[in-house]
């Protein structure tokens, strides 16, 4: 089973906005994720699966990985040379069996209605898995506040995002069960709170307006409309708490 239709195209179109906002948040979470690697990273060959801008791969390189290969459906999101980047689908990876020591899937498996086949494909190319997902109870008031501002300016979420919103994030037990169904003998999932460093109203708006479902629409506005939208969004989130994300880290062998 492949990722939902439209997701790759949306992330491709959102690349510039993503780098300006969400990438900063995901970089902090990637650093915490890398601390949980289930294999010795010294010299390891790692697949950054659903890599986006490559923040998970960067974090693993900082902790000693020898080589990281990034794969994503959205070519515009992928790290530029000299990084090793490949356009590809996690459901049909263009790699031979046991190519990698570790597959890292940072917030990418949630793009599948059933993540087990993708997990099985990751297990085929790498015997160990490191993955992250949002904790099912997590949320932040800036999400709804900015969505309301966007709606008043005429924004309507794309169909694929409505599907994502309808699907509850799996809890630790569900993620462990999925990994075992994918063929892993052992699986462990833990909840971790991550302070992202995105603390101001401008940071929170960068986060929400840079997301894949919003960034292409925002980029299409003229300069005056975009400035008005941003001012209204910053006013809506003023005084809100810093962005601290509750995420689940899954390790499997």
C-alpha positions in Angstrom: 0.0 0.0 0.0 1.4 3.4 -0.9 1.0 6.7 0.7 -2.2 8.7 0.2 -2.7 10.3 -3.2 -1.6 13.9 -3.3 0.8 13.8 -0.3 4.0 13.7 -2.3 2.9 16.6 -4.6 1.8 18.7 -1.6 5.1 18.3 0.2 7.0 19.0 -3.0 5.1 22.3 -3.4 5.5 23.1 0.3 9.3 22.7 0.3 10.2 26.4 0.8 7.6 27.1 3.5 8.6 23.8 5.2 12.2 24.8 5.5 11.3 28.2 6.9 9.1 26.7 9.7 8.3 23.1 10.4 11.8 21.9 9.6 13.1 23.7 12.7 10.6 21.8 14.9 11.3 18.5 13.2 15.1 19.0 13.6 14.7 19.2 17.4 12.6 16.1 17.4 15.1 14.3 15.2 17.9 15.0 17.7 15.9 13.3 20.4 14.9 10.4 18.0 18.6 9.8 17.2 19.3 9.2 20.9 17.1 6.1 20.8 18.9 4.4 17.8 18.6 0.6 18.4 22.0 -0.1 16.7 25.6 1.1 17.1 25.6 4.1 14.8 29.4 4.2 14.4 29.9 3.9 10.6 26.4 2.7 10.1 24.6 2.9 6.7 21.2 4.4 7.4 18.1 4.9 5.3 16.2 8.2 6.1 12.8 7.0 5.0 10.3 9.7 4.1 13.2 12.0 4.7 11.7 15.4 3.8 14.4 17.9 4.3 16.7 15.3 5.9 16.7 16.4 9.5 16.6 12.9 10.8 19.5 11.8 8.7 21.5 14.9 9.8 20.8 14.0 13.5 22.0 10.4 12.9 25.1 11.6 11.1 26.0 13.8 14.1 25.7 10.8 16.3 28.2 8.8 14.2 26.4 7.3 11.2 28.7 6.7 8.3 26.3 7.2 5.4 22.7 8.3 5.1 20.6 7.8 2.1 17.4 9.9 2.0 14.3 8.7 0.2 11.0 10.7 -0.3 8.2 11.0 -2.8 8.7 14.8 -2.9 11.9 15.6 -4.8 11.7 19.3 -3.8 12.0 18.4 -0.1 15.0 16.2 -0.4 18.5 17.3 0.7 20.6 18.6 -2.1 24.0 17.2 -3.2 26.4 16.1 -1.9 23.8 14.3 0.2 22.6 10.9 -1.1 19.0 11.4 -2.1 16.5 9.2 -4.0 12.9 9.9 -5.0 10.9 6.8 -4.0 7.9 5.3 -2.3 8.3 3.7 1.1 6.0 0.9 -0.1 8.3 0.0 -3.0 11.8 0.9 -2.1 14.4 0.8 -4.9 17.0 -1.0 -2.8 18.3 -4.5 -2.4 17.6 -6.6 0.7 19.7 -5.8 3.8 21.3 -2.7 2.2 21.1 -0.7 5.4 22.0 -1.2 9.1 19.1 1.0 10.1 15.9 2.5 8.7 14.8 5.7 10.3 11.2 6.8 9.6 10.6 10.2 11.3 6.8 11.0 11.2 6.4 9.3 7.8 4.6 6.1 8.6 1.5 8.0 9.6 1.0 8.8 5.9 -0.1 5.3 5.3 -3.6 4.1 6.1 -2.0 0.9 7.2 1.7 1.3 8.0 2.5 -2.5 8.3 3.3 -3.1 4.6 5.7 -0.1 4.6 7.2 -1.3 7.8 7.7 -4.7 6.2 9.4 -3.0 3.2 11.7 -1.1 5.6 12.5 -4.3 7.4 13.4 -5.9 4.0 16.1 -3.3 3.4 17.2 -2.8 7.0 16.9 -5.2 9.9 16.5 -2.4 12.5 13.8 0.3 12.6 13.7 3.7 14.4 10.5 5.6 13.9 8.5 8.5 15.4 4.9 9.5 15.6 2.8 12.0 17.4 1.4 10.8 20.7 -2.4 10.4 20.2 -3.3 12.8 23.0 -0.9 15.6 21.9 -2.1 18.9 20.5 -1.4 22.6 20.6 -3.9 25.5 20.6 -2.0 27.2 17.7 -3.2 24.5 15.3 -6.9 25.3 15.7 -6.3 29.1 16.0 -4.3 29.4 12.8 -6.7 27.0 10.9 -9.6 29.4 11.9 -7.7 32.4 10.5 -6.9 30.5 7.3 -10.6 29.6 6.9 -11.6 33.3 7.2 -9.3 34.0 4.3 -10.8 31.4 2.1 -8.5 28.4 2.8 -10.0 24.9 2.6 -7.8 21.9 3.5 -6.9 19.5 0.7 -8.7 16.1 0.6 -5.6 14.1 1.7 -5.2 16.3 4.8 -8.8 15.6 5.9 -7.9 11.9 5.8 -4.9 12.5 8.0 -6.9 14.4 10.5 -9.6 11.7 10.6 -7.0 9.0 11.5 -6.1 8.9 15.1 -2.3 8.6 15.9 -1.4 5.1 17.2 -0.4 4.7 20.8 2.7 2.9 22.0 1.0 -0.6 22.1 -0.4 -0.2 18.6 3.0 0.8 17.1 4.7 -2.1 18.8 2.0 -4.4 17.4 2.4 -3.0 13.9 6.2 -3.6 14.0 5.7 -7.2 15.1 3.2 -7.8 12.3 5.8 -6.4 9.9 8.1 -9.2 11.0 10.2 -7.6 13.8 10.9 -10.0 16.7 11.2 -7.2 19.2 9.6 -3.8 19.4 9.5 -1.1 22.0 7.7 2.3 21.9 8.1 5.1 24.5 6.6 8.6 24.8 8.9 11.6 24.9 8.2 15.3 25.3 10.4 17.5 23.1 10.8 21.3 23.6 11.2 22.5 20.0 12.5 26.0 20.7 9.6 27.5 18.7 8.3 29.8 21.4 7.1 33.1 19.9 4.0 33.9 18.0 6.1 34.2 14.8 7.5 30.8 15.4 4.1 29.2 15.9 2.8 30.8 12.7 5.9 29.7 10.8 5.1 26.2 11.9 1.5 26.2 10.8 1.8 28.2 7.6 4.8 26.1 6.5 2.9 22.7 6.8 2.4 20.8 3.6 -1.4 21.3 3.6 -1.1 25.1 3.9 2.2 26.3 2.5 1.3 25.9 -1.3 -2.0 27.9 -0.7 -0.2 30.6 1.3 2.5 30.9 -1.3 -0.1 31.5 -4.0 -1.4 34.6 -2.3 -0.2 38.1 -3.3 2.2 39.9 -1.0 -0.5 42.1 0.6 -2.9 39.2 1.3 -0.1 37.0 2.7 1.0 39.8 5.0 -2.5 40.3 6.3 -3.0 36.6 6.9 0.3 36.4 8.8 -0.6 39.4 11.0 -4.0 37.9 11.8 -2.4 34.5 12.6 0.2 36.0 14.9 -2.4 38.0 16.7 -4.5 34.8 17.2 -1.6 32.9 18.8 -0.1 35.7 20.8 0.5 34.5 24.4 0.2 30.8 23.7 2.6 28.4 25.3 5.8 27.3 23.7 5.7 24.4 21.2 6.4 21.2 23.2 5.6 18.0 21.2 4.7 14.7 22.8 6.0 12.1 20.4 6.3 8.3 20.4 9.7 6.7 19.6 9.6 3.2 18.2 12.6 0.9 18.0 12.4 -2.6 16.5 14.8 -5.3 15.5 
